[in-house]
C-alpha cells in the first residue's frame, strides 16, 4: 500500500491545500512491516491542479483550460 501526503515548507508540515502542494511524501508500505522512511517528491508547476502566479503576493486560483 502507498500512503501519500501533501506537505509545505520543504516537507516539514502537512499542507492544507493538496491541489496547490508541490512537495509530497510517499510511503511505500509492505504489509506487516514497520513504516518506512518516505520518498520525497517535488512536483513542477505543470502537474498541479491549481495554477499559481508568482507575484509579490502569490495568489493561487483554479486553472481554466
mmCIF file of the N, C-alpha and C atoms, coordinates in Angstrom:
data_MODEL
# 
_entry.id   MODEL 
# 
loop_
_atom_site.group_PDB 
_atom_site.id 
_atom_site.type_symbol 
_atom_site.label_atom_id 
_atom_site.label_alt_id 
_atom_site.label_comp_id 
_atom_site.label_asym_id 
_atom_site.label_entity_id 
_atom_site.label_seq_id 
_atom_site.pdbx_PDB_ins_code 
_atom_site.Cartn_x 
_atom_site.Cartn_y 
_atom_site.Cartn_z 
_atom_site.occupancy 
_atom_site.B_iso_or_equiv 
_atom_site.pdbx_formal_charge 
_atom_site.auth_seq_id 
_atom_site.auth_comp_id 
_atom_site.auth_asym_id 
_atom_site.auth_atom_id 
_atom_site.pdbx_PDB_model_num 
ATOM 1   N N  . UNK A 1 1  ? 0.845  -1.157 0.000   1.00 0.00 ? 1  UNK A N  1 
ATOM 2   C CA . UNK A 1 1  ? 0.000  0.000  0.000   1.00 0.00 ? 1  UNK A CA 1 
ATOM 3   C C  . UNK A 1 1  ? 0.899  1.230  0.000   1.00 0.00 ? 1  UNK A C  1 
ATOM 4   N N  . UNK A 1 2  ? 0.457  2.263  -0.705  1.00 0.00 ? 2  UNK A N  1 
ATOM 5   C CA . UNK A 1 2  ? 1.171  3.538  -0.708  1.00 0.00 ? 2  UNK A CA 1 
ATOM 6   C C  . UNK A 1 2  ? 0.336  4.564  0.053   1.00 0.00 ? 2  UNK A C  1 
ATOM 7   N N  . UNK A 1 3  ? 1.015  5.345  0.856   1.00 0.00 ? 3  UNK A N  1 
ATOM 8   C CA . UNK A 1 3  ? 0.395  6.459  1.570   1.00 0.00 ? 3  UNK A CA 1 
ATOM 9   C C  . UNK A 1 3  ? 1.091  7.715  1.083   1.00 0.00 ? 3  UNK A C  1 
ATOM 10  N N  . UNK A 1 4  ? 0.308  8.714  0.688   1.00 0.00 ? 4  UNK A N  1 
ATOM 11  C CA . UNK A 1 4  ? 0.865  9.944  0.127   1.00 0.00 ? 4  UNK A CA 1 
ATOM 12  C C  . UNK A 1 4  ? 0.333  11.130 0.920   1.00 0.00 ? 4  UNK A C  1 
ATOM 13  N N  . UNK A 1 5  ? 1.217  12.061 1.254   1.00 0.00 ? 5  UNK A N  1 
ATOM 14  C CA . UNK A 1 5  ? 0.806  13.248 1.982   1.00 0.00 ? 5  UNK A CA 1 
ATOM 15  C C  . UNK A 1 5  ? 1.367  14.508 1.353   1.00 0.00 ? 5  UNK A C  1 
ATOM 16  N N  . UNK A 1 6  ? 0.511  15.497 1.185   1.00 0.00 ? 6  UNK A N  1 
ATOM 17  C CA . UNK A 1 6  ? 0.947  16.802 0.668   1.00 0.00 ? 6  UNK A CA 1 
ATOM 18  C C  . UNK A 1 6  ? 1.600  17.570 1.811   1.00 0.00 ? 6  UNK A C  1 
ATOM 19  N N  . UNK A 1 7  ? 2.722  18.232 1.506   1.00 0.00 ? 7  UNK A N  1 
ATOM 20  C CA . UNK A 1 7  ? 3.431  18.975 2.543   1.00 0.00 ? 7  UNK A CA 1 
ATOM 21  C C  . UNK A 1 7  ? 3.723  20.402 2.081   1.00 0.00 ? 7  UNK A C  1 
ATOM 22  N N  . UNK A 1 8  ? 4.148  21.211 3.015   1.00 0.00 ? 8  UNK A N  1 
ATOM 23  C CA . UNK A 1 8  ? 4.576  22.574 2.705   1.00 0.00 ? 8  UNK A CA 1 
ATOM 24  C C  . UNK A 1 8  ? 5.822  22.877 3.514   1.00 0.00 ? 8  UNK A C  1 
ATOM 25  N N  . UNK A 1 9  ? 6.450  23.979 3.250   1.00 0.00 ? 9  UNK A N  1 
ATOM 26  C CA . UNK A 1 9  ? 7.671  24.406 3.941   1.00 0.00 ? 9  UNK A CA 1 
ATOM 27  C C  . UNK A 1 9  ? 8.755  23.338 3.876   1.00 0.00 ? 9  UNK A C  1 
ATOM 28  N N  . UNK A 1 10 ? 9.025  22.863 2.652   1.00 0.00 ? 10 UNK A N  1 
ATOM 29  C CA . UNK A 1 10 ? 10.097 21.892 2.406   1.00 0.00 ? 10 UNK A CA 1 
ATOM 30  C C  . UNK A 1 10 ? 9.911  20.619 3.224   1.00 0.00 ? 10 UNK A C  1 
ATOM 31  N N  . UNK A 1 11 ? 8.748  20.035 3.132   1.00 0.00 ? 11 UNK A N  1 
ATOM 32  C CA . UNK A 1 11 ? 8.402  18.747 3.725   1.00 0.00 ? 11 UNK A CA 1 
ATOM 33  C C  . UNK A 1 11 ? 8.317  18.781 5.251   1.00 0.00 ? 11 UNK A C  1 
ATOM 34  N N  . UNK A 1 12 ? 8.197  19.940 5.871   1.00 0.00 ? 12 UNK A N  1 
ATOM 35  C CA . UNK A 1 12 ? 8.192  19.993 7.336   1.00 0.00 ? 12 UNK A CA 1 
ATOM 36  C C  . UNK A 1 12 ? 6.795  20.030 7.947   1.00 0.00 ? 12 UNK A C  1 
ATOM 37  N N  . UNK A 1 13 ? 5.760  20.384 7.164   1.00 0.00 ? 13 UNK A N  1 
ATOM 38  C CA . UNK A 1 13 ? 4.398  20.477 7.689   1.00 0.00 ? 13 UNK A CA 1 
ATOM 39  C C  . UNK A 1 13 ? 3.422  19.891 6.681   1.00 0.00 ? 13 UNK A C  1 
ATOM 40  N N  . UNK A 1 14 ? 2.320  19.358 7.200   1.00 0.00 ? 14 UNK A N  1 
ATOM 41  C CA . UNK A 1 14 ? 1.263  18.859 6.315   1.00 0.00 ? 14 UNK A CA 1 
ATOM 42  C C  . UNK A 1 14 ? 0.560  20.053 5.691   1.00 0.00 ? 14 UNK A C  1 
ATOM 43  N N  . UNK A 1 15 ? 0.294  19.965 4.396   1.00 0.00 ? 15 UNK A N  1 
ATOM 44  C CA . UNK A 1 15 ? -0.356 21.060 3.679   1.00 0.00 ? 15 UNK A CA 1 
ATOM 45  C C  . UNK A 1 15 ? -1.868 20.931 3.760   1.00 0.00 ? 15 UNK A C  1 
ATOM 46  N N  . UNK A 1 16 ? -2.540 22.033 3.944   1.00 0.00 ? 16 UNK A N  1 
ATOM 47  C CA . UNK A 1 16 ? -3.999 22.044 3.938   1.00 0.00 ? 16 UNK A CA 1 
ATOM 48  C C  . UNK A 1 16 ? -4.563 22.182 2.531   1.00 0.00 ? 16 UNK A C  1 
ATOM 49  N N  . UNK A 1 17 ? -3.710 22.462 1.558   1.00 0.00 ? 17 UNK A N  1 
ATOM 50  C CA . UNK A 1 17 ? -4.145 22.679 0.178   1.00 0.00 ? 17 UNK A CA 1 
ATOM 51  C C  . UNK A 1 17 ? -3.445 21.675 -0.739  1.00 0.00 ? 17 UNK A C  1 
ATOM 52  N N  . UNK A 1 18 ? -3.955 20.471 -0.837  1.00 0.00 ? 18 UNK A N  1 
ATOM 53  C CA . UNK A 1 18 ? -3.311 19.437 -1.651  1.00 0.00 ? 18 UNK A CA 1 
ATOM 54  C C  . UNK A 1 18 ? -3.235 19.836 -3.118  1.00 0.00 ? 18 UNK A C  1 
ATOM 55  N N  . UNK A 1 19 ? -4.220 20.555 -3.621  1.00 0.00 ? 19 UNK A N  1 
ATOM 56  C CA . UNK A 1 19 ? -4.223 20.959 -5.023  1.00 0.00 ? 19 UNK A CA 1 
ATOM 57  C C  . UNK A 1 19 ? -3.157 21.975 -5.375  1.00 0.00 ? 19 UNK A C  1 
ATOM 58  N N  . UNK A 1 20 ? -2.581 22.610 -4.358  1.00 0.00 ? 20 UNK A N  1 
ATOM 59  C CA . UNK A 1 20 ? -1.546 23.613 -4.585  1.00 0.00 ? 20 UNK A CA 1 
ATOM 60  C C  . UNK A 1 20 ? -0.173 23.151 -4.103  1.00 0.00 ? 20 UNK A C  1 
ATOM 61  N N  . UNK A 1 21 ? -0.096 21.961 -3.513  1.00 0.00 ? 21 UNK A N  1 
ATOM 62  C CA . UNK A 1 21 ? 1.156  21.484 -2.922  1.00 0.00 ? 21 UNK A CA 1 
ATOM 63  C C  . UNK A 1 21 ? 2.127  20.997 -3.997  1.00 0.00 ? 21 UNK A C  1 
ATOM 64  N N  . UNK A 1 22 ? 3.358  21.392 -3.870  1.00 0.00 ? 22 UNK A N  1 
ATOM 65  C CA . UNK A 1 22 ? 4.405  20.926 -4.773  1.00 0.00 ? 22 UNK A CA 1 
ATOM 66  C C  . UNK A 1 22 ? 5.222  19.810 -4.143  1.00 0.00 ? 22 UNK A C  1 
ATOM 67  N N  . UNK A 1 23 ? 5.313  19.797 -2.815  1.00 0.00 ? 23 UNK A N  1 
ATOM 68  C CA . UNK A 1 23 ? 6.141  18.820 -2.112  1.00 0.00 ? 23 UNK A CA 1 
ATOM 69  C C  . UNK A 1 23 ? 5.270  17.736 -1.488  1.00 0.00 ? 23 UNK A C  1 
ATOM 70  N N  . UNK A 1 24 ? 5.612  16.483 -1.765  1.00 0.00 ? 24 UNK A N  1 
ATOM 71  C CA . UNK A 1 24 ? 4.822  15.337 -1.307  1.00 0.00 ? 24 UNK A CA 1 
ATOM 72  C C  . UNK A 1 24 ? 5.732  14.306 -0.671  1.00 0.00 ? 24 UNK A C  1 
ATOM 73  N N  . UNK A 1 25 ? 5.203  13.596 0.343   1.00 0.00 ? 25 UNK A N  1 
ATOM 74  C CA . UNK A 1 25 ? 5.887  12.455 0.928   1.00 0.00 ? 25 UNK A CA 1 
ATOM 75  C C  . UNK A 1 25 ? 5.137  11.205 0.500   1.00 0.00 ? 25 UNK A C  1 
ATOM 76  N N  . UNK A 1 26 ? 5.874  10.204 0.025   1.00 0.00 ? 26 UNK A N  1 
ATOM 77  C CA . UNK A 1 26 ? 5.281  8.947  -0.427  1.00 0.00 ? 26 UNK A CA 1 
ATOM 78  C C  . UNK A 1 26 ? 5.859  7.825  0.427   1.00 0.00 ? 26 UNK A C  1 
ATOM 79  N N  . UNK A 1 27 ? 4.988  7.085  1.102   1.00 0.00 ? 27 UNK A N  1 
ATOM 80  C CA . UNK A 1 27 ? 5.382  5.938  1.905   1.00 0.00 ? 27 UNK A CA 1 
ATOM 81  C C  . UNK A 1 27 ? 4.958  4.684  1.149   1.00 0.00 ? 27 UNK A C  1 
ATOM 82  N N  . UNK A 1 28 ? 5.888  3.781  0.863   1.00 0.00 ? 28 UNK A N  1 
ATOM 83  C CA . UNK A 1 28 ? 5.580  2.502  0.227   1.00 0.00 ? 28 UNK A CA 1 
ATOM 84  C C  . UNK A 1 28 ? 5.584  1.461  1.344   1.00 0.00 ? 28 UNK A C  1 
ATOM 85  N N  . UNK A 1 29 ? 4.388  1.059  1.782   1.00 0.00 ? 29 UNK A N  1 
ATOM 86  C CA . UNK A 1 29 ? 4.231  0.251  2.991   1.00 0.00 ? 29 UNK A CA 1 
ATOM 87  C C  . UNK A 1 29 ? 3.954  -1.215 2.679   1.00 0.00 ? 29 UNK A C  1 
ATOM 88  N N  . UNK A 1 30 ? 4.939  -2.095 2.875   1.00 0.00 ? 30 UNK A N  1 
ATOM 89  C CA . UNK A 1 30 ? 4.672  -3.522 2.722   1.00 0.00 ? 30 UNK A CA 1 
ATOM 90  C C  . UNK A 1 30 ? 3.810  -4.020 3.884   1.00 0.00 ? 30 UNK A C  1 
ATOM 91  N N  . UNK A 1 31 ? 2.905  -4.979 3.653   1.00 0.00 ? 31 UNK A N  1 
ATOM 92  C CA . UNK A 1 31 ? 2.046  -5.495 4.730   1.00 0.00 ? 31 UNK A CA 1 
ATOM 93  C C  . UNK A 1 31 ? 2.866  -6.067 5.888   1.00 0.00 ? 31 UNK A C  1 
ATOM 94  N N  . UNK A 1 32 ? 2.506  -5.698 7.101   1.00 0.00 ? 32 UNK A N  1 
ATOM 95  C CA . UNK A 1 32 ? 3.132  -6.232 8.296   1.00 0.00 ? 32 UNK A CA 1 
ATOM 96  C C  . UNK A 1 32 ? 4.493  -5.662 8.636   1.00 0.00 ? 32 UNK A C  1 
ATOM 97  N N  . UNK A 1 33 ? 4.994  -4.736 7.857   1.00 0.00 ? 33 UNK A N  1 
ATOM 98  C CA . UNK A 1 33 ? 6.321  -4.145 8.101   1.00 0.00 ? 33 UNK A CA 1 
ATOM 99  C C  . UNK A 1 33 ? 6.173  -2.796 8.794   1.00 0.00 ? 33 UNK A C  1 
ATOM 100 N N  . UNK A 1 34 ? 7.207  -2.366 9.510   1.00 0.00 ? 34 UNK A N  1 
ATOM 101 C CA . UNK A 1 34 ? 7.164  -1.022 10.109  1.00 0.00 ? 34 UNK A CA 1 
ATOM 102 C C  . UNK A 1 34 ? 7.087  0.053  9.026   1.00 0.00 ? 34 UNK A C  1 
ATOM 103 N N  . UNK A 1 35 ? 6.622  1.221  9.413   1.00 0.00 ? 35 UNK A N  1 
ATOM 104 C CA . UNK A 1 35 ? 6.505  2.340  8.478   1.00 0.00 ? 35 UNK A CA 1 
ATOM 105 C C  . UNK A 1 35 ? 7.887  2.722  7.958   1.00 0.00 ? 35 UNK A C  1 
ATOM 106 N N  . UNK A 1 36 ? 8.092  2.691  6.631   1.00 0.00 ? 36 UNK A N  1 
ATOM 107 C CA . UNK A 1 36 ? 9.411  3.024  6.073   1.00 0.00 ? 36 UNK A CA 1 
ATOM 108 C C  . UNK A 1 36 ? 9.621  4.530  6.015   1.00 0.00 ? 36 UNK A C  1 
ATOM 109 N N  . UNK A 1 37 ? 10.856 4.920  5.747   1.00 0.00 ? 37 UNK A N  1 
ATOM 110 C CA . UNK A 1 37 ? 11.158 6.335  5.511   1.00 0.00 ? 37 UNK A CA 1 
ATOM 111 C C  . UNK A 1 37 ? 10.441 6.758  4.230   1.00 0.00 ? 37 UNK A C  1 
ATOM 112 N N  . UNK A 1 38 ? 9.913  7.973  4.196   1.00 0.00 ? 38 UNK A N  1 
ATOM 113 C CA . UNK A 1 38 ? 9.202  8.411  2.990   1.00 0.00 ? 38 UNK A CA 1 
ATOM 114 C C  . UNK A 1 38 ? 10.156 8.788  1.868   1.00 0.00 ? 38 UNK A C  1 
ATOM 115 N N  . UNK A 1 39 ? 9.635  8.714  0.663   1.00 0.00 ? 39 UNK A N  1 
ATOM 116 C CA . UNK A 1 39 ? 10.334 9.220  -0.515  1.00 0.00 ? 39 UNK A CA 1 
ATOM 117 C C  . UNK A 1 39 ? 9.799  10.630 -0.751  1.00 0.00 ? 39 UNK A C  1 
ATOM 118 N N  . UNK A 1 40 ? 10.662 11.586 -0.997  1.00 0.00 ? 40 UNK A N  1 
ATOM 119 C CA . UNK A 1 40 ? 10.246 12.968 -1.247  1.00 0.00 ? 40 UNK A CA 1 
ATOM 120 C C  . UNK A 1 40 ? 10.046 13.167 -2.741  1.00 0.00 ? 40 UNK A C  1 
ATOM 121 N N  . UNK A 1 41 ? 8.897  13.752 -3.086  1.00 0.00 ? 41 UNK A N  1 
ATOM 122 C CA . UNK A 1 41 ? 8.579  14.040 -4.481  1.00 0.00 ? 41 UNK A CA 1 
ATOM 123 C C  . UNK A 1 41 ? 8.269  15.527 -4.585  1.00 0.00 ? 41 UNK A C  1 
ATOM 124 N N  . UNK A 1 42 ? 8.995  16.224 -5.445  1.00 0.00 ? 42 UNK A N  1 
ATOM 125 C CA . UNK A 1 42 ? 8.768  17.647 -5.680  1.00 0.00 ? 42 UNK A CA 1 
ATOM 126 C C  . UNK A 1 42 ? 8.204  17.799 -7.093  1.00 0.00 ? 42 UNK A C  1 
ATOM 127 N N  . UNK A 1 43 ? 6.979  18.276 -7.184  1.00 0.00 ? 43 UNK A N  1 
ATOM 128 C CA . UNK A 1 43 ? 6.335  18.473 -8.482  1.00 0.00 ? 43 UNK A CA 1 
ATOM 129 C C  . UNK A 1 43 ? 6.726  19.819 -9.077  1.00 0.00 ? 43 UNK A C  1 
ATOM 130 N N  . UNK A 1 44 ? 6.709  19.877 -10.384 1.00 0.00 ? 44 UNK A N  1 
ATOM 131 C CA . UNK A 1 44 ? 6.859  21.158 -11.061 1.00 0.00 ? 44 UNK A CA 1 
ATOM 132 C C  . UNK A 1 44 ? 5.469  21.782 -11.159 1.00 0.00 ? 44 UNK A C  1 
ATOM 133 N N  . UNK A 1 45 ? 5.386  22.932 -11.701 1.00 0.00 ? 45 UNK A N  1 
ATOM 134 C CA . UNK A 1 45 ? 4.121  23.647 -11.802 1.00 0.00 ? 45 UNK A CA 1 
ATOM 135 C C  . UNK A 1 45 ? 3.109  22.947 -12.717 1.00 0.00 ? 45 UNK A C  1 
ATOM 136 N N  . UNK A 1 46 ? 3.571  22.268 -13.769 1.00 0.00 ? 46 UNK A N  1 
ATOM 137 C CA . UNK A 1 46 ? 2.682  21.707 -14.782 1.00 0.00 ? 46 UNK A CA 1 
ATOM 138 C C  . UNK A 1 46 ? 1.661  20.690 -14.248 1.00 0.00 ? 46 UNK A C  1 
ATOM 139 N N  . UNK A 1 47 ? 2.043  19.712 -13.385 1.00 0.00 ? 47 UNK A N  1 
ATOM 140 C CA . UNK A 1 47 ? 1.052  18.728 -12.963 1.00 0.00 ? 47 UNK A CA 1 
ATOM 141 C C  . UNK A 1 47 ? 0.119  19.186 -11.842 1.00 0.00 ? 47 UNK A C  1 
ATOM 142 N N  . UNK A 1 48 ? 0.271  20.415 -11.370 1.00 0.00 ? 48 UNK A N  1 
ATOM 143 C CA . UNK A 1 48 ? -0.574 20.881 -10.268 1.00 0.00 ? 48 UNK A CA 1 
ATOM 144 C C  . UNK A 1 48 ? -1.973 21.218 -10.761 1.00 0.00 ? 48 UNK A C  1 
ATOM 145 N N  . UNK A 1 49 ? -3.008 20.791 -10.008 1.00 0.00 ? 49 UNK A N  1 
ATOM 146 C CA . UNK A 1 49 ? -4.384 21.105 -10.411 1.00 0.00 ? 49 UNK A CA 1 
ATOM 147 C C  . UNK A 1 49 ? -4.714 22.598 -10.377 1.00 0.00 ? 49 UNK A C  1 
ATOM 148 N N  . UNK A 1 50 ? -4.007 23.354 -9.548  1.00 0.00 ? 50 UNK A N  1 
ATOM 149 C CA . UNK A 1 50 ? -4.252 24.795 -9.448  1.00 0.00 ? 50 UNK A CA 1 
ATOM 150 C C  . UNK A 1 50 ? -3.064 25.541 -10.039 1.00 0.00 ? 50 UNK A C  1 
ATOM 151 N N  . UNK A 1 51 ? -3.343 26.601 -10.728 1.00 0.00 ? 51 UNK A N  1 
ATOM 152 C CA . UNK A 1 51 ? -2.289 27.420 -11.331 1.00 0.00 ? 51 UNK A CA 1 
ATOM 153 C C  . UNK A 1 51 ? -1.860 28.471 -10.326 1.00 0.00 ? 51 UNK A C  1 
ATOM 154 N N  . UNK A 1 52 ? -0.571 28.582 -10.087 1.00 0.00 ? 52 UNK A N  1 
ATOM 155 C CA . UNK A 1 52 ? -0.049 29.586 -9.152  1.00 0.00 ? 52 UNK A CA 1 
ATOM 156 C C  . UNK A 1 52 ? 0.666  30.678 -9.926  1.00 0.00 ? 52 UNK A C  1 
ATOM 157 N N  . UNK A 1 53 ? 0.394  31.918 -9.564  1.00 0.00 ? 53 UNK A N  1 
ATOM 158 C CA . UNK A 1 53 ? 1.067  33.045 -10.175 1.00 0.00 ? 53 UNK A CA 1 
ATOM 159 C C  . UNK A 1 53 ? 2.166  33.501 -9.222  1.00 0.00 ? 53 UNK A C  1 
ATOM 160 N N  . UNK A 1 54 ? 3.377  33.687 -9.735  1.00 0.00 ? 54 UNK A N  1 
ATOM 161 C CA . UNK A 1 54 ? 4.477  34.163 -8.901  1.00 0.00 ? 54 UNK A CA 1 
ATOM 162 C C  . UNK A 1 54 ? 4.469  35.690 -8.913  1.00 0.00 ? 54 UNK A C  1 
ATOM 163 N N  . UNK A 1 55 ? 3.973  36.268 -7.850  1.00 0.00 ? 55 UNK A N  1 
ATOM 164 C CA . UNK A 1 55 ? 3.963  37.722 -7.693  1.00 0.00 ? 55 UNK A CA 1 
ATOM 165 C C  . UNK A 1 55 ? 4.392  38.031 -6.270  1.00 0.00 ? 55 UNK A C  1 
ATOM 166 N N  . UNK A 1 56 ? 4.504  39.295 -5.951  1.00 0.00 ? 56 UNK A N  1 
ATOM 167 C CA . UNK A 1 56 ? 4.858  39.665 -4.586  1.00 0.00 ? 56 UNK A CA 1 
ATOM 168 C C  . UNK A 1 56 ? 3.835  39.109 -3.606  1.00 0.00 ? 56 UNK A C  1 
ATOM 169 N N  . UNK A 1 57 ? 2.588  39.088 -4.003  1.00 0.00 ? 57 UNK A N  1 
ATOM 170 C CA . UNK A 1 57 ? 1.519  38.486 -3.194  1.00 0.00 ? 57 UNK A CA 1 
ATOM 171 C C  . UNK A 1 57 ? 0.973  37.323 -4.004  1.00 0.00 ? 57 UNK A C  1 
ATOM 172 N N  . UNK A 1 58 ? 1.569  36.144 -3.817  1.00 0.00 ? 58 UNK A N  1 
ATOM 173 C CA . UNK A 1 58 ? 1.175  34.975 -4.593  1.00 0.00 ? 58 UNK A CA 1 
ATOM 174 C C  . UNK A 1 58 ? -0.276 34.617 -4.294  1.00 0.00 ? 58 UNK A C  1 
ATOM 175 N N  . UNK A 1 59 ? -1.039 34.465 -5.373  1.00 0.00 ? 59 UNK A N  1 
ATOM 176 C CA . UNK A 1 59 ? -2.431 34.035 -5.244  1.00 0.00 ? 59 UNK A CA 1 
ATOM 177 C C  . UNK A 1 59 ? -2.620 32.852 -6.167  1.00 0.00 ? 59 UNK A C  1 
ATOM 178 N N  . UNK A 1 60 ? -3.207 31.804 -5.642  1.00 0.00 ? 60 UNK A N  1 
ATOM 179 C CA . UNK A 1 60 ? -3.476 30.619 -6.460  1.00 0.00 ? 60 UNK A CA 1 
ATOM 180 C C  . UNK A 1 60 ? -4.963 30.604 -6.814  1.00 0.00 ? 60 UNK A C  1 
ATOM 181 N N  . UNK A 1 61 ? -5.230 30.168 -8.018  1.00 0.00 ? 61 UNK A N  1 
ATOM 182 C CA . UNK A 1 61 ? -6.612 30.062 -8.453  1.00 0.00 ? 61 UNK A CA 1 
ATOM 183 C C  . UNK A 1 61 ? -6.724 28.810 -9.306  1.00 0.00 ? 61 UNK A C  1 
ATOM 184 N N  . UNK A 1 62 ? -7.903 28.282 -9.405  1.00 0.00 ? 62 UNK A N  1 
ATOM 185 C CA . UNK A 1 62 ? -8.105 27.109 -10.251 1.00 0.00 ? 62 UNK A CA 1 
ATOM 186 C C  . UNK A 1 62 ? -7.789 27.510 -11.689 1.00 0.00 ? 62 UNK A C  1 
ATOM 187 N N  . UNK A 1 63 ? -7.043 26.651 -12.376 1.00 0.00 ? 63 UNK A N  1 
ATOM 188 C CA . UNK A 1 63 ? -6.711 26.972 -13.767 1.00 0.00 ? 63 UNK A CA 1 
ATOM 189 C C  . UNK A 1 63 ? -7.917 26.763 -14.641 1.00 0.00 ? 63 UNK A C  1 
ATOM 190 N N  . UNK A 1 64 ? -8.025 27.549 -15.655 1.00 0.00 ? 64 UNK A N  1 
ATOM 191 C CA . UNK A 1 64 ? -9.137 27.453 -16.598 1.00 0.00 ? 64 UNK A CA 1 
ATOM 192 C C  . UNK A 1 64 ? -8.570 27.105 -17.953 1.00 0.00 ? 64 UNK A C  1 
ATOM 193 N N  . UNK A 1 65 ? -8.614 25.843 -18.271 1.00 0.00 ? 65 UNK A N  1 
ATOM 194 C CA . UNK A 1 65 ? -8.047 25.375 -19.542 1.00 0.00 ? 65 UNK A CA 1 
ATOM 195 C C  . UNK A 1 65 ? -9.101 25.299 -20.605 1.00 0.00 ? 65 UNK A C  1 
# 
